[in-house]
Amino acid sequence: MRRVLERVAWAGGRRAKRRTGFTLVEILVVLAIISVLAGLITVSVQQARKFANIKTTRIDIQQLEQAALVYRNAFGDYPPTSLSSSSEVKGIVTNGVNDGIESLLIHLVRRDKGGPFLEDTPDHRLENHDVDKLTSKQLATLKKSFTLTWNTPALLEYCDLWGNPFVYVHHRDYAQTKKAAYQGMNGQRVYVDPPKSEKTGTYHKPTTFQIWSFGPNGINENGDGDDITSWGL
């Protein structure tokens, strides 16, 4: 009788232990909930990063604008849309790609007459997507004319946080800059066209310059879509 009672007690305890554990279905449900929560957190983090990058890009454009305005006060005009059209250097012929931002960057980092006008240009934001280079003679001319400490023969572009070059166009070149070539992260060549206001029919920033970023999607939409622009700040 005693052995029978011991077996019953052992079996009952074993069943009790089994009832305190999780079934396979319960474990799968918990894992599914964890996966959903992890997905929601990931999306939230990605959205937060996207909005932070947009905010930073707007600040970058404002800094470029301010630097170009200070440059104008020193030199009487905004940086030209292309180095090849600069009256200060002769004989520099570019490859015609990313010209605007290359010219803007070179002019803003010059060290004469109070420059550099733009100092916050981290190395990881400078690219040469179109792989163009100056000859040693051209580089020497630039360094002498602009008092540059620039030692690279590459014509660098200042890029947004998605790795694509900012677009820059001087106001006098709006009509002539239609279909100007730009090349970014994906290596594809696109053509920019300085946009006009739908309300007035005139170019945005008609007496200064236009600057814009291709935005988070990395696609140039000439100021529309998710492009981040100097006239939309």
Steps between C-alpha positions, in 0.01 A plus 500: 500500500781734586667443164173565318460835681860595421447428129178700495672792673796482255269486198296790632809709559624420153169611348513817709849574371386446144210740549739777618704489174426665160352311211651523151205712385550745787869532422425565130244767595755676723763487225251644252419788736871569554556502121216749446629727776854481362368593154311798639808619688714464186253704294485767772880523512520525121238775493676690778830475311334616179349809666833577670680478164242729339545755778879483469479542121290814543765636734771409245316695229458798731875494573579485128264792440655708776851424378407602144352827628817580694700409189297751299576773751871429455512453123195687369326192359397149594720207396453411132314188394815354344872541547536524123289819507700662781665827402782440749642181355563429137544176314312276742264274310282265703326183385163674525369280782426625854638838392287715731589344833864453398529869420310607814722288725828621346395865526377471858818337632733760347708683759539851363283799594385351828453140389441216540131581493397141567697306757275215613562254217574157652714277280232229485263754339742578217483271196612483140210307350573609143872413538632819341847638571699815450833493326799600711504836316130560567542412867795738529292776338212446742726494803672822394182686397288392798773463765393140551652238726319248279751235394280247324466510119143369533214745456304410811128533563337582831235232552185463707458229764372254239825534305377709208650838401308817574386688191610864469405747226583873483193707405651628176532140380145380568394501136834360379519224761210296367599137484828551686649164588533368854626164616453358847528188713350253254726609215209596276510836325194721543419845369391790716280788398470807727130507594251783490223593740159373389339813644719768342650317203843639593804311619532435871763732653501715182779736609732267691545127444333165544628214714324170549551143613355192330356410840453163673397311187816609316301595189526847348152648465611859430373624835183293512427174682726450800774730366626742766536851360638841595167664411293260708674557833 
